[in-house]
Amino acid sequence: MWWLVSQTYPLLPLIRFLLWIGVILLIGFLALFPALFASLTKRIGLWSAPLIWPAVEMLRELTDLAFPWELLGYSLTPWPLFTQTASIWGVYGLGALIVVVNLAVYKLLRGWKEKAMRLRWGGILAGVIIFVVGFGAIRLMTAKRTSPIKVALIQPNVPTVLKGSRNLYDSLITAMLDQTRQAALTDPDLILYPETSTLVDLTRPGDYSSLYLDLVDSLDITLATGIPHRVRDEGRSRFANAATLVHPDGSLDKIYIKIRLASFGETIPFENIFPFLAKIDVQGGHHYRGKEYVVFHRAPEPLSFLICYESIFPLLTRNFVNKGARLLCNVTNDVWFGQLQGPAQHAEMAVLRAVENGVPLIRAANNGISMIIDPYGRVLAQSPLLVKTIVTGDVPKARGRTVYTSFGFLFPYLAAAFVVVMLVFRGVQRGKRRKKKG
C-alpha cells in the first residue's frame, strides 16, 4: 500500500504527514485480518481454513472503514480460465479455492508417508484443479456470440493540479470537446468520460454545460460521464461525486451519486453517526453520500456507474446488476494513485466484477488504465498509463444471470455463519472437558 504516499497532489505539509501516518495505520489495520484468520483457524482446526478465510475477508467490505483492496482471489485475475467460478461465489470463493489448494499441498507434504493421507488430500487437490479448469474451459468455450455495442472511452490525462484550476477551464473543456469529436468519428453507440471529467455540473444551466449538451446533440451519440454535482442537504449545498447520461438529443437523464465514499478522502468514517467528526479537515471534503442504486435504461444497454473505487466492492456491484444493469461503467480519476502499483491494482479488481455478474464492464480513467472487459473477464482493449488517448472497441452483451448475482453473494455470509457455529461448538466441547477434569 506504500504507493498511496507517492501521489503528487499538492497537500499541506501537515496533511502529507498525516497521510504517511495514515498509511502506516492502514497497513496495521489490514494486518488484523490475517491475524484474526490465524486465531480462528487455530481454535477451530486447520481443515476449516478455506471457510474461515472468506468469512474474515468479507469483514473488510463492511462498515465505513471498508477497504476490500486486493483480496486473495484477485491474484487469479490475469488468467480468465481460472476465474470463471467467480460467477458462482465471487472473489471470496476464489480466495477460498486458493486456500483449499494450499491446504491440500501442505497436508500432502506432511502426510506423504501415509497412504490414506495421500489419497484423501491428493484427491481433494486434483478435484479442485479439475473443477476450476474444467468449469472455466466450458464457460469460455460456450460463450455465445451477441451483437455488440461499439464504445469509445475518453482518457484525457489531465494532471490533478491542472484539473483543479478554474483558470484553465476554457482550455481543458475545449480539449475534452475536441477528443469527443475525434471519438465520434469511430461511430460509437456510447462515449464514456472519466470521473468528474466535465469539470462542471451539467445539471446547472451555464455556458460550459451548454457546450457539452449541444455537442452531444449535434453528434447524435449517447454520452456517459462522471460529473461534479451539488446537492441541497439540510439547508446547505454539498458536493457530490456523481454520474449521468446525456442523450443524443442533448437532454440529461437522472443522476447517480456515489454510494461508497473513500474514507478520509471524501468522508470521515462514521461522521453520520458522530456529527462532530464532520468538522475534521482532511483537505478532501465531506462529500454527500448517495443512497440509490440507479440503473439507466435509456441507453444502448441498461447501465449503471461504478465511481472510482466502488469497483472494488462486490456486493455493491451485484446490487446494480440485480436491479437490471447489463453494462457496468467504471468512471475513475486514478491520478490520485500515482504511477506505481495503485492504478494497475485498481484496474485488475474491476475485471472480476464482470465475471461475477456475467456483464461487460467498460472503464474510463483520467490518466489510465482505461479498459473494455467482456462478461468473462477478458480484457479486449486497454490503454497505457499517463497517455492522452481514446480506447475504442466492441462490447459483447451480457450473458444470462449468474449464480453469484442470484445467490452467490451469500457465500461469505454462510462461511461466517459456519465460523460462529464452530466457535460455539468448540466452546461447548471445552466446557465439557473442564467439567470432566473437575
C-alpha positions as CSV (number, residue, x, y, z in Angstrom):
1,M,0.0,0.0,0.0
2,W,3.0,2.3,0.0
3,W,2.0,3.7,-3.4
4,L,-0.6,5.8,-1.5
5,V,2.1,8.2,-0.4
6,S,3.5,8.5,-3.9
7,Q,0.6,10.6,-5.2
8,T,1.6,14.1,-6.3
9,Y,-1.4,16.2,-5.3
10,P,-0.2,19.4,-3.6
11,L,-1.1,18.8,0.1
12,L,-0.4,20.9,3.1
13,P,2.7,19.7,5.0
14,L,0.5,18.6,8.0
15,I,-1.9,16.7,5.7
16,R,1.0,15.0,4.0
17,F,2.5,14.0,7.3
18,L,-0.9,12.7,8.4
19,L,-1.0,10.7,5.1
20,W,2.2,8.9,6.0
21,I,0.8,8.1,9.5
22,G,-2.5,7.0,7.9
23,V,-0.8,4.6,5.6
24,I,1.1,3.0,8.5
25,L,-2.1,2.7,10.4
26,L,-3.9,1.3,7.3
27,I,-1.2,-1.4,7.0
28,G,-1.6,-2.3,10.7
29,F,-5.4,-2.3,10.3
30,L,-5.2,-4.7,7.3
31,A,-2.8,-6.9,9.2
32,L,-5.6,-7.6,11.8
33,F,-7.5,-9.7,9.3
34,P,-4.9,-12.4,8.6
35,A,-4.2,-12.3,12.4
36,L,-7.9,-13.0,13.0
37,F,-7.8,-15.8,10.4
38,A,-4.9,-17.4,12.1
39,S,-6.5,-17.2,15.5
40,L,-9.8,-18.6,14.4
41,T,-8.1,-21.4,12.4
42,K,-6.1,-22.4,15.5
43,R,-9.3,-22.6,17.6
44,I,-11.5,-24.5,15.1
45,G,-8.9,-26.5,13.2
46,L,-6.7,-26.2,10.1
47,W,-9.3,-28.1,8.0
48,S,-11.7,-25.1,8.4
49,A,-9.3,-22.6,6.8
50,P,-11.0,-22.4,3.4
51,L,-14.2,-21.2,5.0
52,I,-12.6,-19.0,7.7
53,W,-10.6,-17.1,5.1
54,P,-13.6,-15.7,3.1
55,A,-15.5,-15.0,6.3
56,V,-12.7,-12.8,7.5
57,E,-12.1,-11.2,4.1
58,M,-15.8,-10.3,3.9
59,L,-15.4,-8.1,7.1
60,R,-13.2,-5.8,5.0
61,E,-16.2,-4.8,2.9
62,L,-18.4,-3.8,5.9
63,T,-18.8,-0.5,7.8
64,D,-17.4,2.9,7.0
65,L,-13.9,1.6,7.4
66,A,-14.4,-0.8,4.5
67,F,-11.4,-1.4,2.3
68,P,-11.6,-4.7,0.4
69,W,-8.5,-3.9,-1.7
70,E,-6.5,-6.8,-3.3
71,L,-8.4,-9.7,-1.8
72,L,-6.7,-13.1,-2.3
73,G,-9.0,-14.1,-5.2
74,Y,-7.7,-11.2,-7.3
75,S,-4.3,-13.0,-7.8
76,L,-6.1,-15.1,-10.4
77,T,-7.4,-12.2,-12.4
78,P,-4.8,-12.3,-15.2
79,W,-5.9,-15.8,-16.2
80,P,-9.7,-15.9,-17.2
81,L,-9.6,-19.7,-17.3
82,F,-9.1,-19.8,-13.5
83,T,-11.6,-17.0,-12.6
84,Q,-14.8,-18.3,-14.1
85,T,-16.0,-19.9,-10.8
86,A,-16.3,-16.3,-9.5
87,S,-19.7,-16.5,-11.4
88,I,-20.7,-18.9,-8.7
89,W,-19.3,-17.5,-5.4
90,G,-17.5,-14.3,-6.3
91,V,-14.0,-13.2,-5.4
92,Y,-14.4,-14.6,-1.9
93,G,-15.0,-18.0,-3.4
94,L,-11.8,-17.7,-5.5
95,G,-9.9,-16.9,-2.3
96,A,-11.4,-20.0,-0.6
97,L,-10.3,-22.2,-3.5
98,I,-6.7,-20.9,-3.3
99,V,-6.7,-21.7,0.5
100,V,-8.0,-25.2,-0.3
101,V,-5.2,-25.8,-2.8
102,N,-2.6,-24.6,-0.3
103,L,-4.1,-26.7,2.5
104,A,-4.1,-29.8,0.3
105,V,-0.4,-29.3,-0.7
106,Y,0.6,-28.8,2.9
107,K,-1.3,-31.9,4.0
108,L,0.2,-34.0,1.2
109,L,3.7,-32.9,2.1
110,R,3.2,-33.5,5.8
111,G,1.5,-36.9,5.5
112,W,3.2,-38.2,2.3
113,K,4.2,-41.4,4.1
114,E,0.6,-42.3,4.9
115,K,-1.3,-43.8,2.0
116,A,-4.7,-42.6,3.4
117,M,-3.4,-39.0,3.6
118,R,-2.0,-39.2,0.1
119,L,-5.3,-40.5,-1.3
120,R,-7.5,-38.1,0.6
121,W,-5.7,-34.8,0.1
122,G,-4.4,-35.8,-3.4
123,G,-8.0,-36.4,-4.4
124,I,-9.1,-33.1,-3.0
125,L,-6.3,-31.2,-4.8
126,A,-6.9,-33.0,-8.1
127,G,-10.7,-32.5,-7.7
128,V,-10.4,-28.7,-7.1
129,I,-8.0,-28.2,-10.0
130,I,-10.1,-30.3,-12.4
131,F,-13.3,-28.4,-11.3
132,V,-11.7,-25.0,-11.7
133,V,-10.1,-25.6,-15.0
134,G,-13.0,-27.7,-16.4
135,F,-15.6,-25.1,-15.4
136,G,-13.6,-22.3,-16.8
137,A,-12.9,-24.0,-20.1
138,I,-16.6,-25.0,-20.6
139,R,-17.8,-21.5,-19.7
140,L,-15.4,-19.8,-22.1
141,M,-15.9,-22.3,-24.9
142,T,-19.7,-22.0,-24.7
143,A,-19.7,-18.2,-24.7
144,K,-22.5,-17.0,-27.0
145,R,-21.8,-14.5,-29.7
146,T,-24.0,-11.5,-29.5
147,S,-24.5,-8.3,-31.5
148,P,-22.1,-6.0,-29.7
149,I,-22.3,-2.3,-28.9
150,K,-19.5,0.0,-30.0
151,V,-17.9,2.2,-27.4
152,A,-15.3,5.0,-27.2
153,L,-13.6,5.6,-23.9
154,I,-12.0,9.1,-23.4
155,Q,-8.8,9.3,-21.5
156,P,-7.8,13.0,-21.2
157,N,-4.8,12.5,-18.9
158,V,-5.2,15.8,-17.1
159,P,-2.9,16.3,-14.1
160,T,-4.7,16.8,-10.8
161,V,-3.1,20.3,-10.3
162,L,-4.5,21.5,-13.7
163,K,-7.9,19.8,-13.2
164,G,-8.5,21.8,-10.1
165,S,-7.6,25.1,-11.7
166,R,-10.6,27.2,-12.7
167,N,-8.4,29.5,-14.7
168,L,-7.8,26.6,-17.1
169,Y,-11.4,25.5,-17.5
170,D,-11.6,27.0,-21.0
171,S,-8.7,25.1,-22.4
172,L,-9.5,21.8,-20.5
173,I,-13.1,21.8,-21.6
174,T,-12.1,22.6,-25.2
175,A,-9.7,19.7,-25.2
176,M,-12.5,17.3,-23.9
177,L,-14.8,18.5,-26.6
178,D,-12.1,18.0,-29.3
179,Q,-11.5,14.5,-28.0
180,T,-15.2,13.8,-28.1
181,R,-15.4,14.9,-31.7
182,Q,-12.5,12.7,-32.6
183,A,-14.1,9.7,-30.8
184,A,-17.4,10.3,-32.7
185,L,-15.6,9.7,-36.0
186,T,-15.5,6.0,-35.0
187,D,-19.3,6.0,-34.9
188,P,-19.7,4.6,-31.4
189,D,-23.1,3.8,-29.7
190,L,-21.7,5.2,-26.4
191,I,-18.9,7.5,-25.4
192,L,-17.7,7.2,-21.8
193,Y,-15.9,10.0,-19.9
194,P,-13.9,9.5,-16.7
195,E,-14.9,10.7,-13.1
196,T,-15.8,14.4,-12.8
197,S,-14.2,15.0,-16.2
198,T,-16.7,17.6,-17.4
199,L,-15.3,19.9,-14.6
200,V,-18.8,21.5,-14.3
201,D,-22.2,20.3,-13.0
202,L,-24.2,19.6,-16.2
203,T,-27.4,19.9,-14.2
204,R,-26.8,23.6,-13.7
205,P,-27.5,25.9,-16.7
206,G,-24.5,27.7,-17.9
207,D,-22.2,28.3,-20.9
208,Y,-19.9,25.3,-20.1
209,S,-22.8,22.9,-19.6
210,S,-24.4,24.0,-22.8
211,L,-21.1,23.3,-24.7
212,Y,-21.4,19.6,-23.7
213,L,-25.1,19.3,-24.2
214,D,-25.1,21.0,-27.6
215,L,-22.1,18.9,-28.8
216,V,-23.8,15.6,-27.9
217,D,-27.0,16.9,-29.6
218,S,-25.0,17.6,-32.8
219,L,-23.1,14.3,-32.7
220,D,-26.3,12.3,-32.0
221,I,-24.4,9.9,-29.7
222,T,-25.1,8.9,-26.1
223,L,-22.6,10.2,-23.6
224,A,-22.0,8.6,-20.2
225,T,-19.9,10.7,-17.8
226,G,-18.9,11.5,-14.3
227,I,-19.8,15.0,-13.1
228,P,-19.2,17.2,-10.1
229,H,-22.7,17.8,-8.6
230,R,-24.2,20.0,-5.9
231,V,-26.9,18.7,-3.6
232,R,-29.0,20.7,-1.1
233,D,-28.7,18.9,2.2
234,E,-30.2,20.3,5.4
235,G,-30.2,23.8,4.1
236,R,-26.7,23.8,2.7
237,S,-25.0,23.0,-0.6
238,R,-22.8,19.9,-0.5
239,F,-20.5,18.4,-3.2
240,A,-21.5,15.0,-4.6
241,N,-19.4,12.8,-6.8
242,A,-21.9,11.8,-9.5
243,A,-22.5,10.5,-12.9
244,T,-25.2,10.8,-15.6
245,L,-26.2,10.2,-19.2
246,V,-26.5,12.8,-21.9
247,H,-28.9,11.5,-24.6
248,P,-28.4,12.1,-28.3
249,D,-30.9,14.9,-28.2
250,G,-28.8,16.8,-25.6
251,S,-31.1,16.0,-22.7
252,L,-29.9,14.8,-19.3
253,D,-31.0,11.6,-17.6
254,K,-31.3,11.1,-13.9
255,I,-28.3,11.4,-11.6
256,Y,-26.4,8.7,-9.8
257,I,-24.5,9.8,-6.7
258,K,-21.5,7.8,-5.4
259,I,-22.6,5.5,-2.5
260,R,-19.2,4.2,-1.3
261,L,-17.1,7.2,-0.4
262,A,-13.3,7.0,0.1
263,S,-12.5,7.1,3.8
264,F,-10.5,10.2,4.8
265,G,-10.5,11.5,1.2
266,E,-14.2,12.0,0.6
267,T,-15.6,11.4,4.1
268,I,-14.6,10.8,7.7
269,P,-15.6,7.3,8.8
270,F,-18.8,7.3,11.0
271,E,-19.3,11.1,10.6
272,N,-23.0,10.4,10.0
273,I,-23.2,8.8,13.5
274,F,-20.9,11.3,15.2
275,P,-21.5,14.7,13.6
276,F,-18.5,16.3,15.4
277,L,-16.3,14.3,13.0
278,A,-17.6,16.3,10.1
279,K,-15.6,19.3,11.4
280,I,-12.2,17.5,10.7
281,D,-10.5,19.0,7.7
282,V,-8.7,16.4,5.6
283,Q,-8.4,18.7,2.5
284,G,-10.6,16.4,0.6
285,G,-14.1,17.5,1.6
286,H,-17.1,15.9,3.2
287,H,-19.0,14.6,0.2
288,Y,-22.7,13.9,0.1
289,R,-23.3,10.1,0.2
290,G,-25.7,8.6,-2.4
291,K,-28.5,6.3,-1.3
292,E,-30.0,4.9,-4.5
293,Y,-28.8,2.2,-6.8
294,V,-29.5,3.8,-10.2
295,V,-29.9,1.9,-13.5
296,F,-30.1,4.0,-16.7
297,H,-32.5,2.2,-19.0
298,R,-32.5,4.8,-21.8
299,A,-29.1,3.7,-23.1
300,P,-27.7,1.4,-25.8
301,E,-27.8,-1.2,-22.9
302,P,-29.2,-0.7,-19.4
303,L,-26.2,0.5,-17.5
304,S,-25.0,1.5,-14.0
305,F,-22.0,3.5,-12.9
306,L,-19.3,2.5,-10.5
307,I,-17.5,5.7,-9.5
308,C,-13.8,5.3,-8.7
309,Y,-13.1,2.6,-6.1
310,E,-16.7,1.5,-5.9
311,S,-15.5,-1.1,-8.4
312,I,-13.7,-3.0,-5.6
313,F,-17.0,-3.7,-3.7
314,P,-18.5,-7.0,-4.9
315,L,-21.8,-6.7,-3.0
316,L,-22.3,-3.1,-4.2
317,T,-21.8,-4.1,-7.8
318,R,-24.1,-7.1,-7.5
319,N,-26.9,-4.8,-6.4
320,F,-26.7,-2.8,-9.6
321,V,-26.9,-5.9,-11.8
322,N,-29.7,-7.4,-9.7
323,K,-31.7,-4.2,-10.4
324,G,-31.3,-4.6,-14.1
325,A,-27.9,-3.2,-15.2
326,R,-26.5,-5.1,-18.3
327,L,-23.4,-2.9,-18.6
328,L,-21.1,-1.6,-15.9
329,C,-19.4,1.8,-16.5
330,N,-16.5,2.4,-14.2
331,V,-15.5,6.1,-14.2
332,T,-12.4,7.0,-12.3
333,N,-9.6,9.5,-11.9
334,D,-6.8,7.4,-10.6
335,V,-4.3,10.2,-10.8
336,W,-4.5,10.1,-7.0
337,F,-2.9,6.7,-7.1
338,G,0.4,7.9,-8.5
339,Q,2.4,5.9,-11.1
340,L,3.3,2.8,-9.1
341,Q,1.2,-0.3,-8.4
342,G,-2.0,1.5,-7.4
343,P,-3.6,2.1,-10.9
344,A,-2.8,-1.5,-12.0
345,Q,-4.3,-3.0,-8.8
346,H,-7.4,-0.8,-9.1
347,A,-7.9,-1.8,-12.7
348,E,-7.5,-5.5,-12.2
349,M,-10.0,-5.7,-9.4
350,A,-12.7,-4.2,-11.7
351,V,-12.2,-7.2,-14.0
352,L,-13.8,-9.7,-11.6
353,R,-17.0,-7.6,-11.3
354,A,-17.7,-8.6,-14.9
355,V,-17.0,-12.3,-14.3
356,E,-19.1,-12.4,-11.1
357,N,-22.2,-11.0,-12.7
358,G,-21.8,-12.0,-16.3
359,V,-21.9,-8.5,-17.6
360,P,-19.4,-6.5,-19.6
361,L,-17.5,-3.6,-18.0
362,I,-16.0,-0.5,-19.6
363,R,-13.6,1.7,-17.7
364,A,-12.6,5.3,-18.4
365,A,-9.8,6.6,-16.3
366,N,-8.4,10.2,-16.4
367,N,-4.8,9.1,-16.7
368,G,-5.3,5.3,-17.3
369,I,-5.9,2.4,-17.2
370,S,-9.0,2.5,-19.4
371,M,-10.4,-0.9,-20.5
372,I,-13.0,-2.8,-22.3
373,I,-13.8,-6.1,-20.5
374,D,-16.2,-8.8,-21.7
375,P,-18.6,-10.8,-19.4
376,Y,-15.9,-13.4,-18.8
377,G,-13.2,-11.1,-17.6
378,R,-11.2,-11.0,-20.8
379,V,-9.7,-7.6,-21.4
380,L,-10.5,-6.8,-25.0
381,A,-8.8,-3.3,-25.1
382,Q,-6.6,-1.4,-22.7
383,S,-4.8,1.9,-22.6
384,P,-1.4,2.6,-21.0
385,L,-0.9,5.0,-18.1
386,L,-0.3,8.7,-18.5
387,V,-1.3,8.9,-22.1
388,K,-4.0,11.1,-23.7
389,T,-5.9,8.6,-25.8
390,I,-9.2,7.2,-26.9
391,V,-9.9,3.5,-26.5
392,T,-12.5,2.1,-28.9
393,G,-13.9,-1.4,-29.4
394,D,-16.9,-3.6,-29.4
395,V,-18.5,-4.7,-26.2
396,P,-20.3,-8.1,-26.2
397,K,-23.7,-8.0,-24.5
398,A,-24.3,-9.6,-21.1
399,R,-24.9,-13.3,-20.7
400,G,-27.6,-14.8,-18.6
401,R,-28.0,-14.2,-14.9
402,T,-25.1,-15.8,-12.9
403,V,-25.4,-17.9,-9.8
404,Y,-23.4,-15.2,-8.0
405,T,-25.9,-12.5,-8.8
406,S,-28.8,-14.7,-7.7
407,F,-27.3,-16.4,-4.6
408,G,-23.5,-16.5,-4.7
409,F,-23.2,-13.2,-2.8
410,L,-24.3,-15.2,0.3
411,F,-21.2,-17.3,0.2
412,P,-19.1,-15.2,2.6
413,Y,-22.0,-14.8,5.0
414,L,-22.6,-18.5,5.1
415,A,-18.9,-19.0,5.7
416,A,-19.2,-16.5,8.6
417,A,-22.2,-18.4,10.0
418,F,-20.2,-21.6,9.8
419,V,-17.4,-20.0,11.8
420,V,-19.8,-18.8,14.5
421,V,-21.4,-22.2,14.8
422,M,-18.0,-23.9,15.1
423,L,-16.8,-21.5,17.7
424,V,-19.8,-22.2,19.8
425,F,-19.4,-25.9,19.3
426,R,-15.7,-25.8,20.3
427,G,-16.6,-23.7,23.3
428,V,-19.2,-26.3,24.4
429,Q,-16.6,-29.0,23.9
430,R,-14.0,-27.2,26.1
431,G,-16.6,-26.6,28.7
432,K,-17.4,-30.3,28.9
433,R,-13.7,-31.2,29.2
434,R,-13.3,-28.8,32.0
435,K,-16.2,-30.4,33.9
436,K,-14.8,-33.9,33.4
437,K,-11.4,-32.7,34.8
438,G,-13.1,-31.0,37.7
